[in-house]
Amino acid sequence: MGERPDLRVQLAPRHGRGLILSNPIMIASGIAGYGIEYGEVADIQSLGAVVCKGTTLMPREGNPQPRLLETASGLLNSIGLENIGVEALVRDKAPTWATWRVPVIVNVAGETVEGYVAVASKLEGVPGISGIELNISCPNVSAGGIEFCMRPELAARVTAAVRSATTLPLIVKLSPNAPDIKEVALAVEAAGADALTLINTLKGMAIDIDEKCPSLANAVGGLSGPAIKPLALYTVFETAKVTRIPLIGCGGIACGRDALEFIVAGATAVQVGTAGLTSPGVCITLLEEMERYMRDNGVDSITDLIGTARRES
Ligand SMILES: Cc1cc2nc3c(=O)[nH]c(=O)nc-3n(C[C@H](O)[C@H](O)[C@H](O)COP(=O)(O)O)c2cc1C
């Protein structure tokens, strides 16, 4: 058997300290909670990184039930950023993360620019936190979230404000609902983001025809899963043409080939969301499949595959 292929990727080349992952597979925000219980059923220490649940300044209960619904090839969720709040995260979760091999990235959410900055400031210098993923793309909260992602200037303003408040690597997660996601990506890159996550869920809904009302209590939810993979892939492919910072592909990834498609389209790393809800071990299977593909095709380093899709299309 030959040498193991090199799966390491650099997620924050513009950042002084950088953010090197041992492999490009990350668990997406909202899937593994804070990773602690999830870690009991899946070998998360072998992953490239874990992104924790969206975290706000104050604890949030989230939206009323029902807030999860299966659709054809997908899932609608309207969790509404239920979380324990940043102070409990720093006090109760970060000390465990500090003992882990896998880096943890905190997904930060807010309703105002000041709210985002306040959360980021509280994460500064906390052992166990390797980076911030700014969630300006949550589709199912009444204030903030996705609004920041709809206009390039607003997205840039929140990114720049958080950039000045943190020395951590800063990833910004964008929404496919933005009128022109490439414009938002360029604005956020110029405002100091180290990397971009593409994409969050798409706004969607379902109707109960017997009750004649929306099926989700919040009416609107975010669509995820295999149904959104082609759109996520297209977004990565198109955005990679105009940006220079690393892209993290996310949307419907469920096997090694899916992950490789994103990397060939231009992503440096990928996040697994919905697939990790139904089978917690999927990320490890995916990693093994990726490694096998590299061996079978004589690829020594995963970085040799990034963005190799033909550009003339
Ligand atoms: C139940 C659930 C909760 C989620 N919570 C968050 C969250 O707190 N913050 C965030 O940025 N994205 C959140 N997401 C979006 C995922 O991180 C991911 O971007 C999206 O689901 C698309 O990937 P997938 O098709 O692999 O699920 C959530 C998704 C689901 C299904």
The ligand as an SDF file (V2000), in Angstrom:
LIG
                    3D

 31 33  0  0  0  0  0  0  0  0999 V2000
  -31.6660   21.4420   11.8850 C   0  0  0  0  0  0  0  0  0  0  0  0
  -30.7270   22.4520   11.2640 C   0  0  0  0  0  0  0  0  0  0  0  0
  -30.2060   23.4780   12.0520 C   0  0  0  0  0  0  0  0  0  0  0  0
  -29.3220   24.4130   11.4890 C   0  0  0  0  0  0  0  0  0  0  0  0
  -28.7980   25.4150   12.2750 N   0  0  0  0  0  0  0  0  0  0  0  0
  -27.9030   26.2940   11.7460 C   0  0  0  0  0  0  0  0  0  0  0  0
  -27.3000   27.3020   12.5550 C   0  0  0  0  0  0  0  0  0  0  0  0
  -27.5350   27.4050   13.7650 O   0  0  0  0  0  0  0  0  0  0  0  0
  -26.4240   28.1670   11.9650 N   0  0  0  0  0  0  0  0  0  0  0  0
  -26.1100   28.0890   10.6170 C   0  0  0  0  0  0  0  0  0  0  0  0
  -25.3070   28.8830   10.1250 O   0  0  0  0  0  0  0  0  0  0  0  0
  -26.6560   27.1180    9.8410 N   0  0  0  0  0  0  0  0  0  0  0  0
  -27.5340   26.2360   10.3660 C   0  0  0  0  0  0  0  0  0  0  0  0
  -28.0730   25.2520    9.5720 N   0  0  0  0  0  0  0  0  0  0  0  0
  -27.7070   25.1830    8.1430 C   0  0  0  0  0  0  0  0  0  0  0  0
  -26.6090   24.1260    7.9030 C   0  0  0  0  0  0  0  0  0  0  0  0
  -25.4450   24.4240    8.6340 O   0  0  0  0  0  0  0  0  0  0  0  0
  -26.2750   24.0350    6.3940 C   0  0  0  0  0  0  0  0  0  0  0  0
  -25.7660   25.2640    5.9520 O   0  0  0  0  0  0  0  0  0  0  0  0
  -27.4930   23.6840    5.5530 C   0  0  0  0  0  0  0  0  0  0  0  0
  -28.3220   22.7410    6.2090 O   0  0  0  0  0  0  0  0  0  0  0  0
  -27.1210   23.1390    4.1660 C   0  0  0  0  0  0  0  0  0  0  0  0
  -26.3520   21.9630    4.2650 O   0  0  0  0  0  0  0  0  0  0  0  0
  -27.0050   20.4650    4.1530 P   0  0  0  0  0  0  0  0  0  0  0  0
  -27.8260   20.4510    2.8860 O   0  0  0  0  0  0  0  0  0  0  0  0
  -25.8240   19.5340    4.1190 O   0  0  0  0  0  0  0  0  0  0  0  0
  -27.8660   20.2980    5.3490 O   0  0  0  0  0  0  0  0  0  0  0  0
  -28.9670   24.3120   10.1080 C   0  0  0  0  0  0  0  0  0  0  0  0
  -29.4950   23.2700    9.3370 C   0  0  0  0  0  0  0  0  0  0  0  0
  -30.3560   22.3360    9.8950 C   0  0  0  0  0  0  0  0  0  0  0  0
  -30.8870   21.2230    9.0240 C   0  0  0  0  0  0  0  0  0  0  0  0
  1  2  1  0
  2  3  1  0
  2 30  2  0
  3  4  2  0
  4  5  1  0
  4 28  1  0
  5  6  2  0
  6  7  1  0
  6 13  1  0
  7  8  2  0
  7  9  1  0
  9 10  1  0
 10 11  2  0
 10 12  1  0
 12 13  2  0
 13 14  1  0
 14 15  1  0
 14 28  1  0
 15 16  1  0
 16 17  1  0
 16 18  1  0
 18 19  1  0
 18 20  1  0
 20 21  1  0
 20 22  1  0
 22 23  1  0
 23 24  1  0
 24 25  2  0
 24 26  1  0
 24 27  1  0
 28 29  2  0
 29 30  1  0
 30 31  1  0
M  END
$$$$
